């Protein structure tokens, strides 16, 4: 299942997402979550937060959207696939000789 949404808040071990799609993960499900930071991926500094998260709470809002709270342990930021990557720097050579 793939669901689109917007991050309302992000903390060190949790995130709250606003979801418009009526189909959403159920309470207690484990999901793979990817958040694009910032939302516009055209920036060269954009990053992707990839986590394996558990759905802790789903709240229906008055406007018909849902706010889903997910909890996770390890957050890993990685380069966005859409952003151009910088070439790796050459390793510094130390002054050792044989």
C-alpha positions as CSV (number, residue, x, y, z in Angstrom):
1,X,0.0,0.0,0.0
2,X,1.3,3.4,-0.9
3,X,-0.2,6.5,0.8
4,X,0.6,10.1,0.2
5,X,0.6,12.7,3.0
6,X,2.2,15.6,4.6
7,X,4.3,15.6,7.7
8,X,2.7,17.8,10.4
9,X,5.5,17.2,12.9
10,X,8.7,15.1,13.2
11,X,10.4,14.2,16.4
12,X,13.4,12.0,17.2
13,X,11.3,8.9,17.7
14,X,7.9,9.8,16.1
15,X,6.2,11.7,13.3
16,X,2.6,12.9,12.7
17,X,1.4,12.7,9.1
18,X,-1.8,14.3,7.6
19,X,-3.3,11.8,5.1
20,X,-6.0,12.6,2.6
21,X,-6.3,9.0,1.2
22,X,-9.2,7.0,2.7
23,X,-7.1,3.9,2.6
24,X,-4.5,4.1,5.3
25,X,-2.4,1.7,7.5
26,X,-4.2,0.3,10.5
27,X,-3.3,0.8,14.2
28,X,-0.3,-1.5,15.1
29,X,0.8,-2.1,11.5
30,X,4.5,-1.8,10.7
31,X,5.2,0.4,7.7
32,X,8.2,1.5,5.6
33,X,8.0,5.3,5.6
34,X,10.0,7.7,3.4
35,X,9.7,11.5,4.0
36,X,11.2,13.9,1.5
37,X,12.9,16.8,3.3
38,X,12.2,19.6,2.2
39,X,9.0,18.9,0.3
40,X,10.4,20.3,-2.9
41,X,12.9,17.7,-4.2
42,X,14.4,20.2,-6.7
43,X,16.8,21.5,-4.0
44,X,20.3,20.2,-4.1
45,X,20.2,19.8,-0.3
46,X,17.1,17.7,-0.2
47,X,17.3,14.5,1.9
48,X,15.1,11.5,2.4
49,X,14.2,10.2,5.9
50,X,13.7,6.5,5.6
51,X,12.4,4.6,8.7
52,X,10.6,1.4,9.6
53,X,7.7,2.7,11.7
54,X,4.8,1.3,13.7
55,X,1.4,3.1,13.5
56,X,0.6,4.3,17.0
57,X,-2.5,6.4,16.5
58,X,-4.9,7.4,13.7
59,X,-7.2,10.4,14.4
60,X,-10.0,11.5,12.0
61,X,-10.1,15.3,11.7
62,X,-13.2,17.4,11.2
63,X,-12.1,18.3,7.6
64,X,-12.1,14.6,6.6
65,X,-8.3,14.2,6.7
66,X,-6.6,11.7,9.1
67,X,-3.6,12.4,11.2
68,X,-1.5,9.3,11.7
69,X,1.2,9.1,14.4
70,X,4.0,6.7,13.8
71,X,6.8,5.6,16.1
72,X,10.3,4.5,15.1
73,X,13.7,3.7,16.6
74,X,16.4,4.4,14.1
75,X,16.1,7.2,11.6
76,X,18.4,7.2,8.6
77,X,18.8,10.3,6.4
78,X,20.0,9.6,2.9
79,X,20.4,11.6,-0.3
80,X,17.3,12.0,-2.3
81,X,17.1,10.0,-5.5
82,X,15.9,13.1,-7.3
83,X,18.6,15.4,-6.1
84,X,21.9,15.5,-8.0
85,X,24.7,13.8,-6.0
86,X,28.1,15.3,-5.3
87,X,31.1,13.2,-6.3
88,X,32.9,11.7,-3.4
89,X,36.0,13.5,-2.1
90,X,39.4,11.7,-2.7
91,X,40.8,10.2,0.5
92,X,43.6,12.1,2.1
93,X,47.0,10.5,1.7
94,X,48.9,10.1,4.9
95,X,52.7,10.7,5.1
96,X,53.7,7.0,5.5
97,X,56.3,5.5,3.3
98,X,57.9,2.0,3.1
